Amino acid sequence: GASPGNFDRLKEEFAKKNISVQEEILNDNHRSSKNILTVASSFLKGDRRRHPKTLRPTKPEGLPVEVWECSSQTKQAKEIVAGMIKRHDDDQIQWKDMAVLFRCLKMGHIGSLTTHLQKELAGQKVPFVVVGGKSIFERASVRDLIAYLQLSIRSCPNDEAFTRSINQPPRKLPKEKVIPIIKEFLDGNTIRKEDDELTRITFLQDAAKAMVEKNVGLKPAQHKALSGFLAQIGSYQEKLNIMPLPDLLK
């Protein structure tokens, strides 16, 4: 799960740059039943690091919550699988109607939280599938969005973000072909003229701008596509100066 300290660090980092942070609390819970929220809230009351908030359920009470105490991951896996088998055999609940939900798939030094369960399910010949085996920040769509956000911060050029974004979505700029050309141009050109001033070229994005200005290195269609991409990033940079980040994300 997320560390509560991340919220404090976010405020501290932005405060260093004299940027105010507006805090919005999402109180309505659309995922869990009222009973689950009540139990979860009672568990979290003793956590002094937690930022206080009251969750409002949007779903009915639901079934009573069972709390099991297990001394290890292995015993926990055995208890869960035994409970599933009992419900399947005694209550005629189909395997496809059961699920084990995890708040996260990995946790610090513990590592994977699903390994023991998967081994026990396989050992007991219980059919199963693993859904969502990646962290949300490992998903391609989220990494693409983060790359665009990094490029939108004018003061922080980022070669990795530029490489990831240059052909995403596809715009006739395959990175395995275009990035080497831009790197080659960067190696031979370290100065560019911008607004009657000489600027040192140290990043791929700056080299790409110089290539567009000089109309060198790429085919006409690629020049047009690269120019459009750079204009798009420039537009995001300008918008980020005048509007809140959530509005830009929309």
N, C-alpha and C positions, 0 to 999 in steps of 0.2 A: 504493500500500500504506500501512499504518499506520506512523506515526512512533514509534520506540521511546521517544522523549521523552515521549509521552503518558502512559506508565505512571508516570514520575517526577513529571510535573505533577499527575497524579491524587493521588499520595501527598502532595505538597506542599499542594495545595488543601485536602484533608481534614485535614491536620495543623494548618493554620491554625485550624480549627474544633475542634481536639482530638478528632478522630474517627480511630480506628485503622483501618487497611486490612489485610485479610487477603488474602494473595496465593495464588492457586491456579493451578498450571501444568498445562495440558492437553498431555500428552506423546504420547498416542496419536493418530496421524494416520490418518483413515479415507478420505482422498481420493486420495492419490498412491501409486504403486508404490514398492517399496523402492529401485529404481535412481534414480528421480526424487528421492527424499528424500536419498539419498547424495550426488548431484550438488549439490542445493540446499544441503545442510549444508556442503559444501566451499567453495561460493561465499561463504557467510555467515561463515565462520570469521574472515575479515579485517575484519569490521565490528565495531569496538570499541564502537559505540553499542548493539549488539544485546544484549538480555538473554539470557544463556546458557541453553539448554535442549536436551535430546536428544530428538529425535522418534522414536517407535517406530512402524514401519510395521505396518499391519494387513492389507496386501494383499501378494500375491506379488511377486517381483522385477520382472516385466514385461520389456518390450523394452529393449534398450540405448538410452541417451540420446544424441542427436546435439546437439552444441554448434556453433552458427553464429556467426561474428563479422561484423557488418554495420556499415558506417560511417555509415548514416543510416536514418531511418524509411522513406524511399522505397526504398532498396536492400533493406531488410529485408522490406518488403511484396513486392517483386519475387521475392526468394528463396523466400518462403513460398508464393506463388501458383505459382511454377514447380515447386516440390516437389509441390504438390497436383496439378497437371496431369500431372506425370510418374507419380505413383502412380495417377492415374485412367486414363491411357492405357496405361502399361506393366504395371501390376499389377491392372488392372480393379477398382480400389476405387471404389465409388460415391460421388458427391458427398455424399450424405446420411450417409455413414459417416465423414466427416472433420469436424474442428472445430478452431478456433483459440481457445484459452483465454487470457483476460487476468486478471491479478491485480486490476487496476482499469482503469477505462475512461478516466480522466483523470489527468494527473500534472503538477502545478505549472505552470510556464511552458510546458511542452511542449504542454499541452492534451490534446485527444482522442488516444488511442492507436490508435483504429480507423480514423481517416479515411483514411490512406494505403492501408491494406489494403483498405478498401471500394472505393476508387477503382481499385486494381489488379485486384481481382476483377471489377468491372464492366467494366473495359477489356479483360480477357481473356475476357469472357463466361462467367465461372464463376458458376453460380447460388448464392446465399447468403441467409441471414437473420441478423439481429442479435437475440440473445436477452439479456434483462436489461440493457437500455440505460440503466438508472438505478442510481445508487449506492444501497446498502442503506438509507442514511439519508434517501433521497428517497422511499422506498416509503411509501404511505399508512398501512399497518398499523404500520410502525415509528414514523412521525411521530405517529400516534395514541397509541402506547404512551409515547413520550417526553413528550407533552403531559400524560398522566395522571400520569406520574412528577413532572413539574414542579408540578402541582397538589397532589401528595401531600407536597411539602416546605412545611410550614406557614409558614416564615419568608420564603418567596419567592413571593408572589402574582404571577400571570402572566396578563395579559389575553388574550394571543395563545393560550396553552394553554387557557384557559377557553372562548374562542370556538370553538376547534377541537373541544373535547371535549363541549360542551353537548348536542349531538345525535348523538354517536357512541359507541355504536350508537344508531340512531334511537329517540327517546323523546318524540315529539310536541313537540319544541322546535326547530323549524327556525331556524337561527341568523340567516338573512336577515330574519326577522320578530321573533324574540325579543331578539336582541342590541340592536337599536335601542331597544326598549322599556326594557331595562335601562340603556342609556346615558342615555336621557331621564330616568329615575328618578335616576341618579347625578348628573346635572347639577343637579337640584333638591333633592337630599338629600345633605348632606355629613357628617351625624352620625347614628350609630345607637347604641342602648343595648344593651350586652352585659354580663351579670353585674353589673348595677347600676353599670356604668361607661359613660361616653360615649366612643365610638370614632369616629375620623374615617374616613369612607368615601372611599377613593381608587381602589379597584379594582372591576372588574365582579363578581368573586366576592362581595365584601362587599356590594355593592348588591343582588345577587340574594338574599343572606341576609336583608337588611332587607325586601325585597319579600315574601319568604315569611312573615316574622314579622308584617308588617302586612297580609298577604293583599290586596295591591293590584297593579294593572298587568296581570295576566294572567288568562286564563280558568281556571276551577276545575281542569280536567284538566291544564292547563299548570302551574298552581301545584303540583299533586300531583307531576308529573313533575320539576319543578325542585327540589322539596323532596327527592325521592328521589335525584336526582343529587348535591345538596350533601351529603346523608347518606352517600352512597357515597364521596365525596372525603374527608369527615371520618373515615370508617372507615379509609381508606388512610392518612391522617395519623396516626391512633392506632396502627395496626399498624406503621408505619415507626419509631415510637418504641420498639417492644419486640421487633422481629424484624429480621434481616438483610435487605437489599434483595433478594438472590436468592430468599429464601423468599417475599417479598411478590410477586415477579413470577410465581411459580408459581400 
